Amino acid sequence: MDKKSNIRNMSVIAHVDHGKSTLTDSLVSKAGIIASARAGETRFTDTRKDEQERCITIKSTAISMYYELTENDMAFIKQCKDGSGFLINLIDSPGHVDFSSEVTAALRVTDGALVVVDCVSGVCVQTETVLRQAIAERIKPVLMMNKMDRALLELQLAPEELYQTFQRIVENVNVIISTYGEDENGPMGNIMIDPVIGTVGFGSGLHGWAFTLKQFAEMYVAKFAAKGEGQLSPSERCKKVEDMMKKLWGDSLYIFFYIYMYAPHNLSVMPNIFLIYIRSLSLSPFKLQAFEILMSKSSIFPKKILAPKGLITSSFLYSRTILMMGRYVEPIEDVPCGNIVGLVGVDQFLVKTGTITTFEHAHNMRVMKFSVSPVVRVAVEAKNPADLPKLVEGLKRLAKSDPMVQCIIEESGEHIIAGAGELHLEICLKDLEEDHACIPLKKSDPVVSYRETVSAESDQMCLSKSPNKHNRLYMKARPFPDGLAEDIDKGDVTSRQELKTRARYLADKYEWEVTEARKIWCFGPDGTGPNLLMDVTKGVQYLNEIKDSVVAGFQWATKEGVLCEENLRAVRFDVHDVTLHTDAIHRGGGQIIPTARRVLYACQITAEPRLMEPVYLVEIQCPEQVVGGIYGVLNRKRGHVFEESQVMGTPMFIVKAFLPVNESFGFTADLRSNPGGQAFPQCVFDHWQILQGDPQDPASKPFQIVAETRKRKGLKEGIPALDNFLDKL
C-alpha cells in the first residue's frame, strides 16, 4: 500500500448480465481470496442477500487484491514502478440501468475501467451509457470480451466469423469513445482501444481463462524457437492445451491492468494538498463508507490517514479506518495516499458526498453528474402514526446511502421517494423498511415526474404590479429552439461559461443575436436548469438593484410551475420593461419577488402551456419469432419502434423503441408473458417529449394528468385563472 506507483484503482463496468461479477470472482480466486473451484458461483462481491437471490449486482463493492509480476511482464510496464508486487483496488459495479448512479460513484474514485462486453450480445445500450460515464469522469477504459465459451460452444462460430464478431465489437466501442471523448491532444490522450497495443482482452470468466494478443505472441515465439514442437502426439497436445489454459487466466488479465492503467500518483495536479473524495455513505451506522484518498506529489509530501487520530480542523471526523474486502472488512491502522478506504463515523457530517482536505481555501470536488434521472416517484407513510419520527430518520439515512435517490416532503406533508425506475424504487423501499426506518410502511402506486413548458410566444405583454402598486414588471415567455435544453443538460451551455464564448455558441448554433445572448441573467431552477431569464430592456433605471429579487422569483416560478407545481423546462422569459419607485425602500425583495413570480406565471399561461413526459429508450433482445408480439405490447403502451436489427451470426434480434415512463410500469412482465418469456428488455431514460393536447382542455389527457397531480399534491382544483396573475394599467 505504501508503493504508490504499484497501486491500480479500477472499476468493472458493463451492460447487465455480461459477466462482471463472475469475472471479478475469477480475479479474486487468482488472488487467493476464494477457492478456484468456487469462482463464478460465489459472487464474492455481491454482498447483499437480495443480490444473491436476484443474481444481479445492486451496490458497488470494493475489494483489494495483491499480485506478483514476473520479470518478463515487468518489462512491458512503461510507468515508474517500485518492485514486482502490485495492489489492485477493484470496484465491481452494477449493470442494470436503474443503478447507474452506483457506476458513476465507482468511476469517481477509480483511475481505470475494465469494460466487459458479452461477445455474443455485443455492445448494448448500457455499455454505451457506462462508457460515456467513464469518459466524462476522464477514466481510461480497457475492453474485455467475455463469454467466449458461448461463441465457441453455443453458436459454434468459425474462426473467420469469430474474428468479424470481435472486430465489430472493437469498432462499436471505438465509435462510442470517439463520439464522447476528447481529441488526442486532450488531457487523456489517445484512449482508443486496439488489440494490437494490448488494450483488448478475450476470455471466459465462468470457465476461468483469458488472454491478450501479447500472450499469443509469446506462445508463438516459444513455439517457433523450440525444436521438435510439431512432433507432439495428439494426447500430449491436448495435455499441453489444458496446461496452457490454466496459465492463461488471471495472469494475463492482471498484467493487462498493470500495463495499461494509471497509478494514482501519476494523476496529480497540485502539490502538497491532502484530499479525500467521499463517494458514498453506508447503509447503516455499523457499515462503512468508500472513499478515495487523492494526493498530489505524494512522494514529496507523504501524508497518511491514521486511525486513532482523525483530527481535521477542530473536531474528530472519523473514528477508525477500514480496508474493504468484498463482503468482509479488515481494520487497518493507517492508509497511505492513493488507496481506497472506509472511514467509520464521517457520515454524521455529510448528506450524500463531500470532500475532506487540509487545504484551507479548497473547493469541493465536482458533484457527480448521473446518466439517469429520478423520474419515478412513490409516496410512503408509516402504518402506525406514532412511528413518524422513525420514518423521517430512515428517509435521511436512505438519502445518504444512495447517490441517486431523492427524499422529498411535499407541502401537503406527504413523504416522496424518487428513483430511476421500478427496480430502483423497489430496492430503496425494501432498504427503508428493513434497514433504515425498521417500521411497517404503506406505499402508494408509482407515479411519474412531469415537466411544464410552453409551445408558443406569449400572445400579449404580461404586466404585474407589486403589492404596494409602485413597481411594474413587463415580461413575455417563449419556447427554446430544439436542442438547447439538451445542451444545457449536457453542460455545453452553463451559467459558469465565459460570457463571450457562450454568446458566440448561441449565436452560431441557434441564431440568437450576440448582444441579446450576452444578457442572460440566470438559469433555473437551482441556477443550472434548462430555463433562461433574459434582459431585453433598453435604458431602464435601477434595474441592477432589483436583479437579485427578479432572479429569486424566477427560481421560485421555474421550480413550481403554474399548471401543477412541476419543474419548468425549455422556457425563455424576457424582461421587456420595468417601472420602479425612485425610493429604494419601496422596491425591496418583499415587493419584487412575488411580483416576478406572478408575471412569470402570467407569461406561462399566455404562451400555450404544455406538459412534458419522460421517455425511456427500450432495447429488447429476442428471437425472430417473437418480434411481432413485442410490437403488439409496445403499441398498447404508446411506444413506437424506431430500429430493428439482427445480431450478426445469431438468431437474436435487437428491437429499439421509445416508451413513455408512465406506461412502463408492468412492461417487463407483459413482455415476458406475451412473447413466451423470450424477450429481455432494458430501459434507460432518454428524453422529455411534449404530451399531445392542451392542459386547459377538459377532454385532453394532459388535463387529466394535471388534475390528478394537483389532487395528489393537495393543491386547489383546476389551473389558476390568468386574472390571478395579470394586472392592468
Rosetta blueprint (number, residue, H / E / L):
1 M L
2 D L
3 K L
4 K H
5 S H
6 N H
7 I E
8 R E
9 N E
10 M E
11 S E
12 V E
13 I E
14 A E
15 H L
16 V L
17 D L
18 H L
19 G L
20 K H
21 S H
22 T H
23 L H
24 T H
25 D H
26 S H
27 L H
28 V H
29 S H
30 K H
31 A L
32 G L
33 I L
34 I L
35 A L
36 S H
37 A H
38 R H
39 A L
40 G L
41 E L
42 T L
43 R L
44 F L
45 T L
46 D L
47 T L
48 R L
49 K H
50 D H
51 E H
52 Q H
53 E H
54 R H
55 C L
56 I L
57 T L
58 I L
59 K L
60 S L
61 T E
62 A E
63 I E
64 S E
65 M E
66 Y E
67 Y E
68 E E
69 L L
70 T L
71 E H
72 N H
73 D H
74 M H
75 A L
76 F L
77 I L
78 K L
79 Q L
80 C L
81 K L
82 D L
83 G L
84 S L
85 G E
86 F E
87 L E
88 I E
89 N E
90 L E
91 I E
92 D E
93 S L
94 P L
95 G L
96 H L
97 V H
98 D H
99 F H
100 S H
101 S H
102 E H
103 V H
104 T H
105 A H
106 A H
107 L H
108 R H
109 V L
110 T L
111 D L
112 G E
113 A E
114 L E
115 V E
116 V E
117 V E
118 D E
119 C L
120 V L
121 S L
122 G L
123 V L
124 C L
125 V H
126 Q H
127 T H
128 E H
129 T H
130 V H
131 L H
132 R H
133 Q H
134 A H
135 I H
136 A H
137 E L
138 R L
139 I L
140 K E
141 P E
142 V E
143 L E
144 M E
145 M E
146 N E
147 K L
148 M H
149 D H
150 R H
151 A H
152 L H
153 L H
154 E H
155 L L
156 Q L
157 L L
158 A L
159 P H
160 E H
161 E H
162 L H
163 Y H
164 Q H
165 T H
166 F H
167 Q H
168 R H
169 I H
170 V H
171 E H
172 N H
173 V H
174 N H
175 V H
176 I H
177 I H
178 S H
179 T H
180 Y H
181 G L
182 E L
183 D L
184 E L
185 N L
186 G L
187 P L
188 M L
189 G L
190 N L
191 I L
192 M L
193 I L
194 D L
195 P H
196 V H
197 I H
198 G L
199 T L
200 V E
201 G E
202 F E
203 G E
204 S E
205 G L
206 L L
207 H L
208 G L
209 W E
210 A E
211 F E
212 T L
213 L H
214 K H
215 Q H
216 F H
217 A H
218 E H
219 M H
220 Y H
221 V H
222 A H
223 K H
224 F H
225 A H
226 A L
227 K L
228 G L
229 E H
230 G H
231 Q H
232 L L
233 S L
234 P H
235 S H
236 E H
237 R H
238 C H
239 K H
240 K H
241 V H
242 E H
243 D H
244 M H
245 M H
246 K H
247 K H
248 L H
249 W L
250 G L
251 D H
252 S H
253 L H
254 Y H
255 I H
256 F H
257 F H
258 Y H
259 I H
260 Y H
261 M L
262 Y L
263 A L
264 P H
265 H H
266 N H
267 L H
268 S L
269 V L
270 M L
271 P L
272 N L
273 I L
274 F E
275 L E
276 I E
277 Y E
278 I E
279 R E
280 S E
281 L L
282 S L
283 L L
284 S L
285 P L
286 F L
287 K L
288 L L
289 Q L
290 A E
291 F E
292 E E
293 I E
294 L E
295 M E
296 S L
297 K L
298 S L
299 S L
300 I L
301 F L
302 P L
303 K L
304 K E
305 I E
306 L E
307 A L
308 P L
309 K L
310 G L
311 L E
312 I E
313 T L
314 S L
315 S E
316 F E
317 L L
318 Y L
319 S L
320 R E
321 T E
322 I E
323 L E
324 M E
325 M E
326 G L
327 R L
328 Y E
329 V E
330 E E
331 P E
332 I L
333 E L
334 D E
335 V E
336 P E
337 C L
338 G L
339 N L
340 I E
341 V E
342 G E
343 L E
344 V E
345 G L
346 V H
347 D H
348 Q H
349 F H
350 L L
351 V L
352 K L
353 T L
354 G E
355 T E
356 I E
357 T E
358 T L
359 F L
360 E L
361 H L
362 A L
363 H L
364 N L
365 M L
366 R L
367 V L
368 M L
369 K L
370 F L
371 S L
372 V L
373 S L
374 P L
375 V L
376 V E
377 R E
378 V E
379 A E
380 V E
381 E E
382 A E
383 K L
384 N L
385 P H
386 A H
387 D H
388 L H
389 P H
390 K H
391 L H
392 V H
393 E H
394 G H
395 L H
396 K H
397 R H
398 L H
399 A H
400 K H
401 S H
402 D L
403 P L
404 M L
405 V L
406 Q E
407 C E
408 I E
409 I E
410 E L
411 E L
412 S L
413 G L
414 E L
415 H E
416 I E
417 I E
418 A E
419 G E
420 A L
421 G L
422 E H
423 L H
424 H H
425 L H
426 E H
427 I H
428 C H
429 L H
430 K H
431 D H
432 L H
433 E H
434 E H
435 D H
436 H H
437 A L
438 C L
439 I L
440 P L
441 L E
442 K E
443 K E
444 S L
445 D L
446 P L
447 V E
448 V E
449 S L
450 Y L
451 R E
452 E E
453 T E
454 V E
455 S L
456 A L
457 E L
458 S L
459 D L
460 Q L
461 M L
462 C E
463 L E
464 S E
465 K E
466 S L
467 P L
468 N L
469 K L
470 H L
471 N L
472 R E
473 L E
474 Y E
475 M E
476 K E
477 A E
478 R E
479 P E
480 F L
481 P L
482 D L
483 G L
484 L H
485 A H
486 E H
487 D H
488 I H
489 D H
490 K H
491 G L
492 D L
493 V L
494 T L
495 S L
496 R L
497 Q L
498 E L
499 L H
500 K H
501 T H
502 R H
503 A H
504 R H
505 Y H
506 L H
507 A H
508 D H
509 K H
510 Y H
511 E L
512 W L
513 E L
514 V H
515 T H
516 E H
517 A H
518 R L
519 K L
520 I E
521 W E
522 C E
523 F E
524 G E
525 P L
526 D L
527 G L
528 T L
529 G L
530 P E
531 N E
532 L E
533 L E
534 M E
535 D E
536 V L
537 T L
538 K L
539 G L
540 V L
541 Q L
542 Y L
543 L H
544 N H
545 E H
546 I H
547 K H
548 D H
549 S H
550 V H
551 V H
552 A H
553 G H
554 F H
555 Q H
556 W H
557 A H
558 T H
559 K H
560 E L
561 G L
562 V L
563 L L
564 C L
565 E L
566 E L
567 N L
568 L E
569 R L
570 A L
571 V E
572 R E
573 F E
574 D E
575 V E
576 H E
577 D E
578 V E
579 T E
580 L L
581 H L
582 T L
583 D L
584 A H
585 I H
586 H H
587 R H
588 G L
589 G H
590 G H
591 Q H
592 I H
593 I H
594 P H
595 T H
596 A H
597 R H
598 R H
599 V H
600 L H
601 Y H
602 A H
603 C H
604 Q H
605 I H
606 T L
607 A L
608 E L
609 P E
610 R E
611 L E
612 M E
613 E E
614 P E
615 V E
616 Y E
617 L E
618 V E
619 E E
620 I E
621 Q E
622 C E
623 P E
624 E H
625 Q H
626 V H
627 V H
628 G H
629 G H
630 I H
631 Y H
632 G H
633 V H
634 L H
635 N H
636 R H
637 K L
638 R L
639 G L
640 H E
641 V E
642 F E
643 E E
644 E E
645 S E
646 Q E
647 V L
648 M L
649 G L
650 T L
651 P L
652 M E
653 F E
654 I E
655 V E
656 K E
657 A E
658 F E
659 L E
660 P E
661 V H
662 N H
663 E H
664 S L
665 F L
666 G L
667 F H
668 T H
669 A H
670 D H
671 L H
672 R H
673 S H
674 N L
675 P L
676 G L
677 G L
678 Q L
679 A L
680 F E
681 P E
682 Q E
683 C E
684 V E
685 F E
686 D E
687 H E
688 W E
689 Q E
690 I E
691 L L
692 Q L
693 G L
694 D L
695 P L
696 Q L
697 D L
698 P L
699 A L
700 S L
701 K H
702 P H
703 F H
704 Q H
705 I H
706 V H
707 A H
708 E H
709 T H
710 R H
711 K H
712 R H
713 K L
714 G L
715 L L
716 K L
717 E L
718 G L
719 I L
720 P L
721 A L
722 L H
723 D H
724 N H
725 F L
726 L L
727 D L
728 K L
729 L L
